[in-house]
Amino acid sequence: MIKVRVASRVPVAEDIIGLDLVHADGEALPPFSAGAHVDLFLGNGMTRQYSLCNDPADQSRYRIAVLREPSSRGGSAFVHDALLKGAVLTISPPRNLFALDEDGHEHRLFAGGVGVTPILAMAYRLHALGARFILHYCARSRSRAAFLEELAAAPFAASVRLSFDDEPDTRLDLDAVLAAPSPDRRIYVCGPGGFMAFVTEGAAARGWTSGQIRREHFAAEVAPTDQNRPFDLVIASSGQVVGVAADQTAAQALEAAGVFVPLSCEQGVCGTCLTPVIEGEVEHRDAFQTDAEKAAGLAFTPCCSRAPGPAAGDRPLNPRPGYGPLPRRRRRRRGVVAKLQPKRPAVLEARPIARAGRVRW
């Protein structure tokens, strides 16, 4: 963990503040790669992730930008109201789940609203590499677009395209910007869910493959809860059965039973709680895993995903014996290993991972 101090705090757009975080002891901060984020451990007991948006070559500070959310659960409101200049707090080292493919020949960067934060760091890095790229930044209006002055003065300003909902002449034309999906081109997109769907679905319709598109969500789509069904958690190490109510998450039930589950965003975005699945069917509600990973059924996020409703038949679904590793970077150091099996209407068997060496961040 790293102790940092808020060195500056300035408004960068309507309802968005920018914070410069420096090492509390005056040391250089650990390096980070474009697209990385840090966890902020807030004074109200919450943990929130924020993307780093300064030039990755600058190790003197980490810069973040935080939008005040009208329906804040305490994270953005605390940052806006209590995290003042001079405040000292603890953060995690940077980690990156939205990395640049620096071998790509040409890049299309798409940012919506405060989603410009990781995209801005990517633009600095691509410029330093001498790579070809275009940054398309979309917002409802100029007043709600962050870092406009910086973008205008940046060494890559000629590669920036601005689009605003209230300026029809600036509207983003996907036919023009995504017309040539050659294999060596890449797309990166970050922003609100509707904006990301507009770009990613538009790209797919124009022939871009899923391997060419990288995305980072700030929030998962909220699934309706009126169809939630209760299910059981069976703690394999003790045999204890913990019921999960229809209005309760699997993570909440596990925590109440004393089973440790690492949590952070609690919205299915960050992947902190990602848990290996031995066998069974999962109703995925996260925005962290890809569609292919969800279809494979190797892991689920207990902060939001559930066992589905009553299953046809009594046998376990999607059997997968043993503790096979999670794909790619999706491994986690701690948590539970889950087994989902139909029973009232589904059973999830879980136990703490016994050997930390099997998984990692």
N, C-alpha and C positions, 0 to 999 in steps of 0.2 A: 504493500500500500504506500501511497505517496501523500505527504502533507503539502498542501498548496495554499497560497494566499491569493485573494482576489485583488489584482493589481490595478485593474480598471474596470469600469462598468459604464457602458454608454448605450443609448437607444440606437438601434440600427434600422428600425422600421416601426411602423405602428404595431404596438403590443409585442415587439421583439427587442430584447436587450442582448448586447454582446458583452461577454466577460472574458478578460484576460487572466489566466491562472498562471502563477509563477511558483517555483519551488519555495516552500516556506523558509528553507535554510539558504537560499540564494544560489543553489547549485543548478547545473544544467538539468533539464528534464530528460527522461528517457526518450529516444527517438520514436517517431511514429510514421506509419505509411499512410498514403492518401486513402481516405475512406474509413479510417480508424475512428473508434469512439472510446470514451472512458466512462466508468461508473462513478457517479457522484454520490457519496454517502451523506445525506442531508441531515440537518440537525433535528428534524422531526421524525427521525427513524426510518425514513424512506430511502430507497436507492433508485436512481434514475440514470439512464444512459444518454449521453449527448455526443454528437459527432464533433470531431476537431476540424476547424475550418480555416486555420492559418496555413501558411506555407510549411510543408513537412521539413524543409531545410532549416527552419527556425526552431532551435531547441531551447530558446530562452523562455518560451511560454506555450501554453495550450489555450487556444481561443475557442469558445463555444458561443452559440446563440440560442436563446430560449424564448419560445413563443408562449405568452400567457394564454392558457387554454380556458375557455369559458366554463367548461365542465371539469376543471382540474380536480384530481383526487388528492392533491396536496403537493405534488412535485413542482410544477411550473409556478404555482402560486407562492410556494416557499422561496423559490429562487428569486422571483420578482420582488417579494415583500421583505425578505429577511437576509438574503445573501448580498450584503452591501460591500462596498470597497473596504479592503482591510480584513475582511472575514477570513478565517482559516478553516479549512475543511480537509477531509480525507477523500482521495480518489483512487481508483484502481490504475494500474499501468494500462497503456493503450492496448487494445486488441482490435482486430480487423476482420469483420465478416462481410465486407463490401469492397474487396481489394481490386485494384486496377490490374488488368492484363497488360503488362507493359510490353509484351511482344506483339500486341495488336498493331496493325499498320495505321489504322485511322479510327477515331473515337467520336461518338455522338453522346454528349452529356445533356441530360434533361433534368431540370430542377423545377419543382413547384413550391412556391412559398418558402417556408423555413427549411425545406428540403435542399436548399442551396448549400447548406453547411458542408456535407462531405463532398459535394460536387465542386465546390470552390477549391478545396484542398487538392482534388484531382486535377483541376485546371492548372494550378501552380506546378504540380509534379509533371504533367504532360508538357508544359511549356519548357521546364528545365531539361526534359529529355529530347526536346526538339521534335516531338511527335505532332502529327496532324490531328486537330480536333476542332469541334464546334460546340459551344456551350449555349444551350437554349434554356433561358430562364423565364418562367411563366408565373404570374401573380395576378391577383384580382385587380390591383391598381399599383401605381408607382409608390404610393404611400405605404403599401404593405409588402413591398419588395426589399429584402435586406441587402446591404452592402452595395447599393447602386453606385455610390461614389467610388468605392474601391474597384469595382468592376470597370468603371469608365477609365480609371487611371492605371489599371493593371497592365503589365507588359503583354498580356494576351487579349487586350481589349478588342482588337480587330476580329477575334474569334468568338465574341459574345453576341448573342441575338436575344433581344428582349421582347416578350409578348405579354400584353395586359388585357384583361377581360373588358375593361372600359375604353379600350382604344382598338376598335375593330381592324384598323389597318395593320396592326401588329400581330394579329392572331397567328398561332402556330399552324403551319400547313404541313401535315405529315406526308402528303403526297410528294411534296417538294424535297423534304429533308430525309425521307426514308425510302427513296425510290430505288436505291442501288445497294441491296444487301449482299455485297461480296463477302466471301468467307473470312477475309482478314479485317473486317470492320466489327466494332463492338459498340453496344449501347449500354449506358448506365443511366438509371432513372431513380429519383428519390423525391418524395412529396406526398401529398394526400392520396388516399386510396383511389378516388375517382380519376385524378390526374395520372396516376401510375397505370391504371387500367386502360385509359385512353391511349397512352404511349405504347404499352406492351402489347395490347390487343391490336393496335394499329400496325405495329411492327410485324407481328405474326401474320397478319392479313396480307402484308406486302412481301412476305417470303423470308423474313428474318427467323432464324432458328432459336430455340430456347438457349442453346449454348452461347449465342452471341449477345444475349440480354442479361444484364445483371441489375438487381434492384435492391433497395433497402426501404423497408416500411417503417413508419413512425408509429403506426397503430394498426392492429388487425381489425378486420371488419367484425362488428359486434353481431354475434349470432343470436337469433331469437331464443329466449329461454323457456317459452311456454311449452315447448316439446321436450324439455329435459326429463329424463327418467332417472329414478334412484338406482344405484348399483352398489355393490359391496367391494370393499378393499380387504383382502386377506393378507395380513403381514406374514410372509413365509417364515421368517425367523422365529416367530412366536405362535403362529396360528391364530392370532387375534383378528377378529373380523370387525372392520370399521365400515359403517354404512355411510354412503355419500348421498345426501339429500338432493332433491331436484334443484334446489336453490343454492347448492354448495359446490365448490370445485374439488377435484381430486386432491390438489395440493393442500387446500384448507383441511380436508379430512385427514390427510397424512400428517400434517403438522399437529393437529389436535391429538392424534394418536402417538405423538412423540417420534415420528419417523422424519428424519431431516430431509428436506427438499430445498436446494438452493433456489431462491427466488429473486427476481429483480423487477422487470417491467410488469409482470403479472397480467400481460395482455397477449402473450403468444408471439412477441416480436423479437426479443433479444436472444432466446435460445438457452438462457441460463439454466432452466429447469429441465431441459431436454433429457428424456429418460428412455433407455433401451427397452424394447418390447420383445419378449420371448415368443409369445404367440397370442392370437386373438385379433379382434377387429376393433379399430379405433375410429371415432368420429372426430376427425381433425378440425380444429378451429383456429389454428395458429397461422401466422404469416411468415414464419421463420423457415420452414421446410419448403422445398420445391414440390411441385405437383408429383414429380416422379418419386421423390422420397416419401411423400405421403402414401402413394400407391404401393410402395414397397412394404410399408407397415413396420419398419424396423425401430421406430422411435415415436414418442408422443410428448406433448407438453402438458403436464398435469395442471398447470395454472389455468388452462382454458379448455383443453380437449377432454373428451369423455368416452366412456363406453357407450355404444349406441343403444337403441331401444331393444325390445325383445327380438331375439334372433331365431331364425328357423332352424330347428334341430338342436341337439344337445351337445354335439361334439365341439371342441375348441375350433375356432376359425383361424385361418392363416397360421398353421402350426410352424413353429421355428424353435427347435430344441437348442439348449445351450445358451451361452452368453456371447454370441457373435458380436464383433465390434460394430459401432455405428459407422456409417459411411463418411469418408473424407474428414472434414474438420468438425463434424457434429458431435464429437466425443465429449464427455463431461467427466470431471474428476470425481464428483460425489453425487449421491442421489439414490434413486431406487431403480431396481430392475423390475419391470412389470410383466404380468401375464394376464391377458384379458380373456375371459371365458364366459359364455352365456350362462346366466343364472340370476334370477330375480331383478332385472332381466339379464344382467351380465355380471361377471365376477372379475375383479382385477386383483391378481396376486402380486404382492410387492415385498421386496426385502432390500435392506441397504446393500450396496455393492461392497463385497467383502474385500476385494483386492483393488486398491486404488491404481495399481500399475496397469490395469486393463484399459483404463480410460484416462483421458487428459483433457485439458482445456483446448 
